[in-house]
Amino acid sequence: MADKLIGEVTNYFKNVNAAAIKLIAPLKVGEKIKIKSVEKEVEVKVESMQIDRKPVKEAKKGDEIGVLVPEAVHKDNKVYKI
């Protein structure tokens, strides 16, 4: 199955290792995502996510979520569900 584009990074917060992601498709806790840039790909199992600093189990198209990431990512990186 091909990776499905589900959003893009809108911000990265290095003090908490978190990415803000604007979704164009739904995402649930427990699913895996891949954040792609020109130089690298970062795979993440979504252990938790937040909307407006409140924990949520799932998010829908149009939501902007916060997700912890293991390394720095950048604005406009594409996010795929894997």
Summary of the structure (lengths in Angstrom):
residues: 82
radius of gyration: 11.2
end to end distance: 8.2
largest distance: 34.7
contacts: 221
relative contact order: 0.37
helix: 0%
strand: 55%
